[in-house]
Amino acid sequence: MTYQYILVEPEPPIAVVRFNRPKVLNALNQTLIGEMADALETLDRDEQIGCIILTGNERAFAAGADITEMANATVVDQMSGDQFSRWDRVRRIKKPIIAAVSGWALGGGCEIALMCDMIVASESARFGQPEINIGIIPGAGGTQRWAQLVGKARAMEICLTGDPITAEEARAWGLVNRVVPVELYLEEAKTLARKIASKPPLAVRQAKEAVNNVFNDYLDKGLTFERKNFYMLFATEDQKEGMAAFVEKRPAQWKGQ
């Protein structure tokens, strides 16, 4: 499997899918998201693979969306592009996915980590939803999954301040399974993945489906509502100003319009 923005490293009975845009801290563009979904689906069909690891590098898991790709988008552009259909494909993966996170996991990068079934973090990991700082909100499930995983008050703080939390805070909040030194985070994730891959595959898949079923009805409704609000913000002057200010590396001037 050869891709432009990801690397796939099979190590049966596990496999590693690695984001590979290091010069931009693995910023997510639509091509990368599509490649990630393709790779995960391919590994999901591979009988030699029992568990999948999704990772970046030591500096960044993924530092958010590629803002230049959407800065000038309109509501119609966002809706007609149907970008979240690629993300929905990840939800349908039957095999367990472990996020191995080091450095920044922000915006869409954080949302991808939250989509995974487990998270192993390095001590340098930072999780956050800074979308509020550019005039939008999380659109790939951030508002919903944070609320599910850590409760209303903490989800509000994350989404309304844009401030990230540390790996230790994420573990205390129940977001992360374990925190280890930077040099060990990927090996720790591989150890966990191999343990899961050693279990009976049909039982593993059914267990994953059963746990996710606790959340799915609520999540489906919540994602629809979140995406509507995300799309509508692309009709505002504040979204255009926020993204322009980000690209130009200057403070934004909000108008509430």
N, C-alpha and C positions, 0 to 999 in steps of 0.2 A: 504494500500500500504506500503510494508516494503522493504527498500533498505539498501545497505551497507554504502553509502556515502552521502545520502540526507535524509531529513525528510520532510514528507508531512503533513501539518496541515490544514485540511478543516475547514473553518469557514463560512459556507454558509451565504450569496451568494458570498463569496470570499474564496480563499485558498492561503496558504503560502507554497512555496517550498524552503527549507533551505539547503544550502550546509553544510555538516557535517564532515569536516576533520580539526577540530580546531588545532590539534598539528602541522599541516603544513600550517596553514593560508589558509585552504580550497584550496590548490593547486589542479589543475584540472588534473585528469588522465582520460583515455578513459572510464573506468567503470563509473565514476561519470557523464561524459557527456552523456553516454548512458542512465543512470538512470534518469538524468534530462529530456532528451527528452521523455522517457517513461512516466514519471509523468505528464509532460505538455500535452502530447497527451491524457492521461487518463482524466485529468481535462477538457480538451477541449471538450470531449464527455459528460461530466457530466452536465446535465441540471440545477442542483442546483447552479452551479458556474458561475458567470458572469464576474469575473476579477481575475487574478492570480498575486501574488506577488512573486518575486524571490529574495532571500536574503542570507546572510551569518551570521556573528555575528558582534559584535561591533568592533573587531580588524581587521576583513578582510571580505570583500565580497568574493573575491578570489584573491590570490596574484600571479596568473599566472599559467602556465602549470607545471606539475611535470617533471622537467628537467631530472631527473634520468631515466624516462621512454623513453626519446628520444635521450639521449646523444650519443649513439652509432648507431643510425639509419642511413640508407643510403637513397639515392633518391628512389631506388626501394622499400625499406621498407615503406617509406612515401606514395608513390603512390599506392602500392598494399594494404596498410592498409585502404585506403579510409576513414581516420578519419573524414574528414569534412562532410561526409554524415550524421553523427549524428547531427552536427550543422545545416545542411540544414533542418532537421526536425523541428527545433525551428522556422525557418522562416515561416513554414506552419501552425503554430498555429493561429486559427482564433480569439480567444478571446484576449482582451488586456492583456499585461504583463507589470507590473511595477517592475523595479529594485529598491530595497531598499538597499542603499549602505552606509556602514560605514567602516572606515579604508581603507585598500588597495584594489583597483580594478586595477590590473596590468596585462599586457599581455593578455592572454586568458580571465582572469577575467574581464578586461576592455572591451574586445570584446563582452562578453556575455551581459554586462550592455548596450552597444551600440545597441545590437540586440533587446533589449526590447523597448516597445513603449513609455515609460516615465521613468524618473529617479527621485527618491526622495533620497537626500543625507544627511548624518549627517555632522556636521561641521568638523569632522575628516577625511572625505572621501578624498582619493587621487586617481586620474585617470592617467594612463600612459601606454606607450608601450615600455618597456625596452628591447625588443628583440635584438635591435642593439648591446647591450652590451654583448651578447653571440653569435654573429656572424650570426644571422638570421634576418628575418623581421616578422611582424605580418602575420599570415596565415589564420585567421578565420574572415577576413573582416576589420581588423583594419585600414589598409591604405585607404580603400575605404570609410568606414563610417566616419572616422575623416574628410576626405576631404569633404564629403557631408555635414556634420553637422557644421563644424567650418571654412571651407575654406582651400585653398591650403597652404598658408603661415603657419598657425598654425598647420595644419596636418604635414607639413614638419618638423617643429620644434619638435613636439611630437615624430615622427617616427625616426628622425635622431639624436636627442640628447638622447633619452631614459628618459628624465626628466619628472617626474609626475607634474600634476597641482592640485591645491587645489579645494575644493568644491566650494568656492566662485568664483574662476577663471572659473570653469566649468559652473557655472550659468551665469556668465557674457558672456561667449562664446556661450551660448544657448544650452549647452549640457545637463543641469540639469534643471528640472522643479522647484524644491524648495530645500532650505537648512535649516535644523533645528538642534537644539541641539541633541547630541548623544542619550540621553535618550528618545527622541521623534521620531526618524526617522522611526521606524517601525510602530508606531501608526499613524504617518502622512501618510505613504503609505497606511495603511489600511483604513483611512478616505477617501482618494482619490479613492481607489479601490471600497469601498462601494458605493460611489457616482456614479461611472461609472456603477457598477452592478445594480443600481436602474433604469437605463435607459432601453429602449426597446432593447432586446438582438439582434434582427436582424439588427436594425439600427446601433447599436454599431459595429457589425462585418463588415457591409458594409462601415461604416465610416473609420474603420481601414484599410480595403482593399483599399479604394479610396486614402487615404493619402499615403500609401505605394506604390501605383501605380506610384506616381510621380518619385520615385527613382528606381523602379525595373529593367527597361531595362538597365540603366547604371550600376546598382549594379551587375546584372548577368554577364555582360561582365567583369567588374572590378574584381569580385571574381575569375573568371577563370584565369585572368592574374596574380593576386596576388598569387594564389596557385601554379602556375607554377614557379614563382620566389622563393617562399618559399621552394618548393621541391628541386629546383636546388642548393640551398645553402647547402644542406646536402651532396653535393659532394666536399665541400671545406675544406681545412685544418683549416681555421679560425673558422668554425662552431664547429669542434671537439675540438679545443683549447678553444673556448669561453665557451662551456658547461662544459668541464673538469675544467676550472678555476673556474666556478661558483660552481660546486660541491665541489671542493677542497678549496674554499674560498680564492682565490689568484687572483692577477691581471693577465689579459690575455696578451699574447704576440702575436700581430697580424703580419701575414706575407703577407697578401694580396693574398693568394693562396687558 
